[in-house]
Amino acid sequence: MADLSLIRAAIAARLAAVPQIGRVHDRERYAATEPALRALYAWQDGPGTPAIRGWFVRRTASHGRGPDLGRRVLTHSWAIRGLMSFDDAQASEHAFDALIEAVRGAVLADDSFGGTALGTVHGPDGAEFGAGAQLVESGPVMFAGLLCHGATLTLHTRHLG
C-alpha cells in the first residue's frame, strides 16, 4: 500500500484534473510579499488581468489502529483549501460553488485515488464521516490583500502501514 507522499500526490493530481480548477499545490504555499503570494495562485482564463484561483492540500491529522491482517490501518485527515477572486459582476460565487462540487465529484469518482488509499469513508476513530470530500466552510476571505472566495473541504484516507 502507498505511503503518505503518494496519497498526497494522488489527491493533488485528482484536483489538478478538474477543469478550470486553477493552480493546485500539494502543500500550502507561502511567500514573503503579497505580490509573490498572489503569483503562486494566479490563474488566467483568457485575456485580462490574472485572478486568484488555486487550491492546496494539507494533512491535518493522522491516526493508526490495528494491526488488521498483521498490518496497522492508518487514517489521515486532509484539508483541501480553495481560493478564487471575488467578482460580483460575474457572480463568481456561483462559479466557485461549481468548482467545489467538481472537486467533491472528482474525489467520489475514485476515493482510493488509483489504489494509493483504501478509501475515504471512515474517520480516525472509525466513525463514519461520509465518502469523499466534505465541505466544511465557504465564504469570503482576504488573501494576499485581495477579496476572495475561500473554501475548506476535508477528507479522510486510509491505508495499510
Wavefront OBJ file of the C-alpha trace (Angstrom):
o trace
v 0.000 0.000 0.000
v 1.170 3.518 -0.732
v 2.867 5.829 1.661
v 1.773 9.293 2.728
v 3.614 11.169 -0.025
v 1.948 9.066 -2.723
v -1.501 9.708 -1.263
v -0.808 13.462 -1.080
v 0.405 13.475 -4.697
v -2.650 11.488 -5.816
v -5.028 13.933 -4.118
v -3.288 16.909 -5.741
v -3.327 15.174 -9.147
v -7.052 14.464 -8.813
v -7.695 18.145 -8.057
v -5.499 19.289 -10.952
v -7.610 17.195 -13.347
v -10.767 19.208 -12.547
v -11.480 21.595 -15.461
v -10.989 25.303 -14.673
v -9.622 24.444 -11.196
v -6.740 26.904 -11.389
v -3.359 26.283 -9.755
v -3.069 23.244 -7.493
v -0.331 22.823 -4.889
v 0.427 19.673 -2.906
v 1.155 21.844 0.133
v 0.222 25.245 1.480
v 2.423 27.810 -0.221
v 3.894 30.929 1.333
v 5.778 33.963 0.037
v 7.301 36.909 1.891
v 5.363 39.539 -0.081
v 1.741 39.815 -1.171
v 2.624 40.077 -4.891
v 4.769 36.949 -4.653
v 1.995 35.097 -2.814
v -0.581 36.200 -5.404
v 1.725 34.903 -8.145
v 1.641 31.413 -6.615
v -2.148 31.313 -7.033
v -2.500 33.479 -10.165
v -4.583 32.000 -12.942
v -5.758 33.468 -16.201
v -8.560 32.137 -18.361
v -8.376 34.249 -21.484
v -7.450 37.916 -21.862
v -7.491 40.278 -18.926
v -5.944 40.645 -15.544
v -4.802 37.452 -13.837
v -7.054 36.386 -10.999
v -6.586 34.246 -7.917
v -7.745 30.693 -8.445
v -5.906 27.988 -6.602
v -6.047 25.080 -4.205
v -3.729 23.338 -1.802
v -3.702 20.112 0.204
v -2.615 19.918 3.840
v -2.537 16.896 6.146
v -4.190 17.889 9.424
v -4.112 14.672 11.471
v -3.108 11.015 11.390
v -4.263 8.067 13.476
v -3.459 4.377 13.486
v -5.205 1.265 14.704
v -4.612 -2.375 14.348
v -2.992 -4.500 13.470
v -5.531 -5.799 10.966
v -4.286 -8.746 8.938
v -0.884 -8.163 10.526
v -0.717 -4.505 9.491
v -1.906 -1.247 11.001
v -4.696 0.745 9.390
v -3.560 4.370 9.133
v -6.101 7.166 8.720
v -5.031 10.600 7.540
v -7.218 13.676 7.711
v -6.716 16.201 4.926
v -7.799 19.796 4.420
v -8.294 20.925 0.848
v -8.358 24.708 0.680
v -9.603 26.603 -2.366
v -9.367 30.301 -3.203
v -10.861 32.315 -6.055
v -11.007 36.041 -6.764
v -14.304 37.669 -5.895
v -16.048 39.252 -8.892
v -19.586 40.320 -8.028
v -20.417 41.447 -11.589
v -19.646 37.923 -12.841
v -21.471 36.178 -9.955
v -18.207 34.461 -9.075
v -19.772 32.744 -6.079
v -21.713 30.506 -8.468
v -18.552 29.549 -10.353
v -16.729 28.859 -7.078
v -19.576 26.667 -5.815
v -19.422 24.737 -9.091
v -15.682 24.207 -8.585
v -16.278 22.949 -5.052
v -18.804 20.420 -6.328
v -16.467 19.411 -9.167
v -13.740 18.695 -6.602
v -16.168 16.663 -4.493
v -17.272 14.727 -7.577
v -13.693 14.055 -8.662
v -12.866 12.569 -5.262
v -16.011 10.424 -5.230
v -15.223 9.105 -8.712
v -12.291 7.170 -7.204
v -11.832 7.708 -3.478
v -8.973 5.198 -3.424
v -7.008 7.622 -5.622
v -5.971 4.956 -8.085
v -5.287 2.407 -5.367
v -2.983 4.573 -3.236
v -5.540 4.502 -0.405
v -8.261 2.156 0.856
v -10.907 4.854 0.513
v -12.283 7.889 2.312
v -15.263 6.577 4.270
v -14.067 6.209 7.863
v -12.635 8.845 10.154
v -9.818 8.466 12.659
v -11.920 6.777 15.344
v -13.837 4.556 12.923
v -16.811 6.927 12.841
v -18.477 7.466 9.517
v -17.603 10.853 8.021
v -19.176 10.268 4.637
v -17.420 9.242 1.472
v -15.268 11.689 -0.401
v -14.537 15.305 0.361
v -16.909 17.157 2.680
v -17.383 20.924 2.552
v -16.617 22.394 5.990
v -16.843 26.094 5.224
v -17.168 28.507 2.341
v -17.220 32.289 2.419
v -15.349 35.486 1.645
v -11.730 35.779 2.815
v -8.869 38.195 2.363
v -5.943 36.560 0.593
v -2.728 38.399 -0.285
v -4.597 41.684 0.051
v -7.460 40.654 -2.247
v -11.079 39.774 -1.522
v -11.568 36.127 -2.485
v -13.940 33.242 -2.050
v -12.448 30.646 0.233
v -13.491 27.088 0.991
v -12.192 24.273 3.127
v -13.053 20.661 2.401
v -11.985 17.684 4.486
v -11.416 14.091 3.592
v -10.086 11.092 5.432
v -7.969 8.491 3.666
v -6.985 5.061 4.974
v -4.150 2.781 4.038
v -2.262 -0.155 5.460
v 1.046 0.641 7.121
l 1 2 3 4 5 6 7 8 9 10 11 12 13 14 15 16 17 18 19 20 21 22 23 24 25 26 27 28 29 30 31 32 33 34 35 36 37 38 39 40 41 42 43 44 45 46 47 48 49 50 51 52 53 54 55 56 57 58 59 60 61 62 63 64 65 66 67 68 69 70 71 72 73 74 75 76 77 78 79 80 81 82 83 84 85 86 87 88 89 90 91 92 93 94 95 96 97 98 99 100 101 102 103 104 105 106 107 108 109 110 111 112 113 114 115 116 117 118 119 120 121 122 123 124 125 126 127 128 129 130 131 132 133 134 135 136 137 138 139 140 141 142 143 144 145 146 147 148 149 150 151 152 153 154 155 156 157 158 159 160 161
